[in-house]
Amino acid sequence: MKTYLITGGCGFIGSNFIKYLFSKQENVFVINVDNLTYAGNYSNLQEFDNNKNYVFVRADIADKSAIEVIFEKYNIDFLVNFAAESHVDRSIVDPETFIKTNVLGTTNLLNIAKKNWMINNSDQYLEGKKYIQISTDEVYGSLGKEGLFTENTPLDPHSPYSASKASADLIVKSFYDTFKMPINITRCSNNYGPYQFPEKLIPLVISNCLNHENIPIYGDGMNIRDWLFVEDHCSAIDLVIDNGKLGEVYNIGGNNETTNIEMVKSIINYINKNVDENVDENLIRYVSDRKGHDRRYGIDASKIKADLGWSPLTQYSKGIIQTINWYLDNTDWLDEIKNGKYRKLAEKEVCS
């Protein structure tokens, strides 16, 4: 049985990955470490409360003693680091928190994993161990009208968030270059799907449509993003864990580039036709552009396809409808987020 230490497992991508693991593998043991900050929702994974192969630990990844205790108690095979402060707007207001979690927290995880996996302070490690850093295409900066981000694109982050993630990536790489630590780095495009915190664009638009609230659009709305369905992302990470070449970076993209305004209008149109005819484009409000707002992201995922045989399975036109319907079927979850009820769960004594 393989043991996974998943950090940030109560967040959007982390919780989806844990669900994916349990759905695809029989012999798996998962330790979920999450500090349950504002975007970490304990209720995302309550279905596993009585699962003997699942343990939740409430802890900060920058807390050395807390992470050391986990490594002392469990024989960790894979450490998958989803834990991160990830909202660009928040990073502009409070860069320090992003540095603490994304940079210092990552360094803490690496140091402790290295100490526990390295054999006799050499360049040799216990067999079957690996650290996987979940990163973002935002570390590459912004594209023009042509071209795509490859794994060799120079890092050029433009926000405190993306700068903190780029810094963490470089630290992870340095542990491979210096200590030969078994690592992989994955860099994904914008994810969408169930359980995404509704400060992010897609769930925000859906929520505001349902509540007839204005939908803020930065600038002219023509910023382009490549949208990746979260389950496709999970399948790619799983492949990298099992088969990724040590020390390598893998870009993971959805091959679904669209402008923000096109995406917003498609959601409004779907809800208008299928849910509420009073929802229309009059809800859109253009607001001042975000500072340092990258114009376009686009991922070249040819490396992971060639090396590991991965390609996204979900077309955006189908995935976005599936996503909208999930939120429509789970309005109670959205209400929990908006009124803070889920925070009561976060205050429970759920540490192990």
C-alpha positions in Angstrom: 0.0 0.0 0.0 1.4 3.4 -1.0 1.1 6.3 1.4 0.5 9.8 0.1 1.0 12.9 2.1 -1.3 15.5 0.4 -0.8 19.0 1.6 -3.6 21.5 0.9 -6.0 18.6 0.5 -9.1 20.5 1.6 -8.7 23.0 -1.2 -10.1 22.9 -4.7 -7.5 20.8 -6.6 -6.3 18.9 -3.5 -9.7 17.7 -2.5 -10.4 16.6 -6.1 -7.1 14.8 -6.2 -7.9 12.8 -3.0 -11.3 11.8 -4.4 -9.5 10.8 -7.6 -7.0 8.7 -5.8 -9.6 6.8 -3.8 -11.7 6.3 -7.0 -8.8 4.9 -9.1 -6.7 3.0 -6.6 -7.6 0.3 -4.0 -4.4 0.1 -2.0 -3.8 3.7 -1.0 -3.4 5.5 2.3 -3.8 9.3 2.4 -2.7 11.8 5.0 -4.3 15.1 4.3 -2.6 18.1 5.8 -4.4 21.4 5.6 -4.3 24.5 7.7 -8.0 25.2 6.9 -7.5 28.9 6.0 -10.3 30.7 4.3 -10.3 28.5 1.1 -9.7 25.2 2.8 -13.1 23.5 3.3 -13.1 20.5 5.6 -16.6 19.5 4.4 -15.2 18.8 0.9 -13.9 15.5 2.2 -16.2 14.6 5.0 -17.2 11.4 3.0 -13.9 9.9 4.1 -14.2 10.6 7.8 -14.8 6.9 8.6 -12.3 5.6 6.0 -9.5 3.7 7.7 -7.2 4.6 4.9 -7.6 8.4 5.3 -6.3 10.7 8.0 -6.7 14.4 8.4 -4.2 16.6 10.2 -4.8 20.3 10.6 -1.4 21.9 10.3 0.6 24.7 8.6 3.2 23.3 6.1 5.6 25.9 7.5 5.3 24.3 11.0 8.5 22.2 11.2 7.4 20.2 14.3 4.0 19.4 12.9 5.4 18.0 9.6 8.1 16.1 11.4 5.6 14.3 13.6 3.8 13.2 10.5 6.9 11.7 9.0 7.8 10.0 12.3 4.4 8.4 12.5 3.9 7.4 8.9 6.1 5.9 6.1 5.5 8.5 3.4 6.0 7.4 -0.2 4.8 10.5 -2.0 4.5 14.0 -0.9 2.2 16.0 -3.2 2.3 19.7 -2.3 -1.0 21.5 -3.3 -0.8 23.8 -0.3 -0.5 27.4 -1.4 -2.0 30.8 -1.1 -3.3 31.2 -4.7 -5.4 34.2 -5.3 -3.6 37.0 -7.2 -5.7 39.8 -5.7 -5.0 38.7 -2.2 -1.3 38.6 -3.0 -1.3 42.2 -4.1 -2.8 43.2 -0.7 -0.7 40.8 1.4 2.5 39.5 -0.2 4.0 38.4 3.0 1.5 35.6 3.6 2.2 34.2 0.2 5.9 34.2 0.8 5.4 32.4 4.2 3.2 29.6 2.8 4.4 29.2 -0.7 8.2 29.7 -0.3 9.0 28.9 3.4 6.4 26.2 3.6 7.7 24.5 0.5 11.2 24.7 1.8 10.1 23.1 5.1 8.5 20.2 3.4 11.5 19.6 1.2 13.9 19.7 4.2 11.9 17.2 6.2 11.3 14.9 3.3 15.0 14.9 2.4 16.0 14.1 6.0 13.6 11.2 6.1 14.2 9.8 2.7 18.0 10.3 2.2 20.2 7.3 3.0 23.2 8.0 5.3 23.5 11.7 4.2 24.4 10.6 0.6 22.8 11.2 -2.8 20.9 8.0 -2.4 17.3 7.9 -1.4 14.9 5.2 -0.1 13.3 3.4 -3.1 10.0 4.6 -4.4 10.0 8.1 -2.7 9.0 11.3 -4.6 8.1 14.9 -3.9 5.7 16.5 -6.4 5.4 20.3 -6.5 2.0 21.5 -7.9 2.7 24.8 -9.6 1.1 27.1 -12.2 1.6 28.5 -15.7 1.6 32.0 -14.1 5.3 31.6 -13.3 6.0 32.0 -17.0 4.4 35.5 -17.1 2.4 36.6 -20.1 2.2 35.6 -23.7 1.5 37.7 -26.8 -1.0 36.7 -29.5 1.2 33.8 -30.7 3.1 31.0 -29.0 2.7 28.7 -26.0 4.5 28.2 -22.7 6.9 25.2 -22.8 8.8 23.8 -19.9 11.9 25.7 -21.1 10.1 29.1 -21.2 12.0 31.5 -18.9 10.3 32.2 -15.6 8.9 35.8 -15.6 6.2 36.1 -12.8 4.3 39.4 -12.6 2.4 39.2 -9.3 3.5 38.4 -5.7 1.5 35.2 -6.0 3.2 34.0 -9.2 6.6 35.2 -7.9 6.2 33.1 -4.7 5.3 30.0 -6.8 8.3 30.6 -9.1 10.5 30.9 -6.1 9.2 27.7 -4.7 9.7 25.9 -8.0 13.4 27.0 -8.1 13.9 25.8 -4.5 12.4 22.4 -5.5 14.6 22.2 -8.5 17.7 23.1 -6.4 17.0 20.1 -4.1 17.2 17.9 -7.2 20.3 19.6 -8.5 22.1 19.8 -5.2 20.9 16.8 -3.3 19.6 14.5 -6.1 16.3 14.5 -4.3 13.5 12.7 -6.2 11.2 15.4 -7.4 8.8 16.5 -10.1 7.2 19.9 -10.8 3.9 20.2 -12.6 2.7 23.5 -14.0 -1.0 23.7 -14.9 -3.3 26.1 -16.7 -6.5 27.5 -15.0 -8.5 24.7 -13.4 -12.3 24.6 -13.2 -14.7 22.1 -11.8 -16.4 21.2 -8.5 -15.5 22.6 -5.1 -13.7 25.7 -6.3 -13.8 28.6 -3.9 -16.1 31.2 -5.3 -13.6 34.0 -5.3 -12.3 32.4 -8.5 -13.9 33.5 -11.8 -16.1 30.5 -12.8 -17.8 29.8 -9.5 -18.1 33.5 -8.8 -20.0 34.0 -12.1 -22.3 31.1 -11.4 -23.0 32.3 -7.9 -23.6 35.9 -8.9 -26.0 34.7 -11.7 -28.0 32.7 -9.3 -28.3 35.6 -6.9 -28.8 38.3 -9.6 -25.6 40.1 -8.4 -23.3 42.1 -10.7 -20.4 40.2 -12.3 -17.1 42.2 -12.2 -14.9 41.9 -15.3 -11.4 43.3 -15.2 -10.4 45.7 -17.9 -11.8 44.9 -21.3 -12.4 41.2 -20.5 -10.1 40.1 -23.3 -7.5 38.4 -21.2 -7.1 34.8 -22.4 -6.8 31.7 -20.3 -6.3 28.0 -21.0 -9.0 26.1 -19.1 -8.3 22.6 -17.7 -10.9 20.4 -16.1 -9.8 19.5 -12.6 -10.2 15.7 -13.1 -8.0 15.8 -16.2 -5.4 17.7 -14.1 -5.7 15.0 -11.4 -5.1 12.2 -13.9 -2.0 14.0 -15.2 -0.6 14.4 -11.6 -1.2 10.7 -11.0 0.8 9.8 -14.1 3.7 12.1 -13.1 3.8 10.6 -9.6 4.1 7.0 -11.0 6.1 7.6 -14.2 7.5 11.1 -14.4 11.3 11.2 -14.9 13.0 12.4 -11.8 13.9 16.1 -11.8 11.6 17.0 -14.7 9.0 19.7 -15.1 5.7 18.8 -16.8 3.3 21.4 -18.2 -0.4 20.4 -17.9 -2.9 22.2 -20.1 -6.4 21.9 -21.3 -6.1 23.0 -24.9 -9.1 25.3 -24.3 -8.1 28.9 -24.7 -10.8 31.5 -24.4 -11.2 35.1 -23.3 -12.6 35.9 -19.9 -15.6 37.7 -21.4 -16.5 34.9 -23.7 -16.4 32.4 -20.8 -18.6 34.7 -18.6 -21.1 35.2 -21.4 -21.3 31.4 -22.1 -22.2 30.8 -18.4 -24.8 33.6 -18.4 -26.3 32.2 -21.6 -26.5 28.7 -20.2 -28.2 29.8 -17.0 -30.6 32.1 -18.9 -31.7 29.2 -21.2 -31.8 26.5 -18.6 -32.4 28.0 -15.1 -33.5 31.6 -15.0 -34.5 33.7 -18.0 -34.0 36.9 -15.9 -30.3 36.3 -15.9 -28.6 38.1 -18.8 -25.5 40.1 -19.8 -26.8 43.2 -18.0 -25.2 41.7 -14.9 -21.7 42.3 -16.3 -19.8 45.3 -14.9 -16.4 46.3 -16.3 -14.1 47.4 -13.5 -10.5 48.8 -13.3 -8.0 46.2 -14.5 -6.0 44.2 -12.0 -2.4 45.4 -11.3 0.1 43.5 -13.4 -2.7 41.6 -15.1 -1.2 39.0 -17.5 -2.9 39.2 -21.0 -2.6 35.6 -22.1 -1.7 32.2 -20.9 -1.3 29.1 -23.2 0.2 25.8 -22.3 2.2 23.5 -24.6 1.5 20.1 -23.1 3.3 18.1 -25.8 6.0 16.9 -23.4 3.7 15.1 -21.0 1.8 13.6 -24.0 5.0 12.3 -25.5 6.6 11.1 -22.3 3.6 9.8 -20.3 0.8 9.5 -22.9 -1.4 12.1 -21.2 -3.9 14.3 -23.0 -6.9 16.1 -21.6 -10.2 14.2 -22.1 -12.7 17.0 -21.3 -13.6 19.5 -23.9 -14.3 22.9 -22.4 -17.8 23.1 -24.0 -18.8 19.9 -22.1 -16.8 20.5 -19.0 -18.2 23.9 -18.3 -21.8 22.6 -18.5 -20.8 19.8 -16.2 -19.3 22.3 -13.8 -22.3 24.7 -13.9 -24.7 21.8 -13.2 -22.6 20.7 -10.2 -22.9 24.1 -8.7 -26.6 24.2 -9.5 -27.0 20.8 -7.8 -24.9 22.0 -4.8 -26.3 25.4 -4.0 -26.1 24.4 -0.3 -22.3 24.2 -0.7 -22.2 27.6 -2.2 -24.4 29.0 0.6 -22.0 27.5 3.2 -19.1 29.3 1.6 -20.9 32.6 1.3 -22.3 32.7 4.9 -19.3 31.1 6.5 -21.0 28.0 7.9 -18.2 25.8 6.8 -15.8 27.7 9.1 -17.6 26.0 12.0 -16.2 22.7 10.7 -12.8 24.3 10.5 -12.9 25.1 14.2 -13.7 21.5 15.2 -11.0 19.4 16.8 -10.2 17.3 13.8 -6.5 16.9 14.1 -5.0 13.5 14.3 
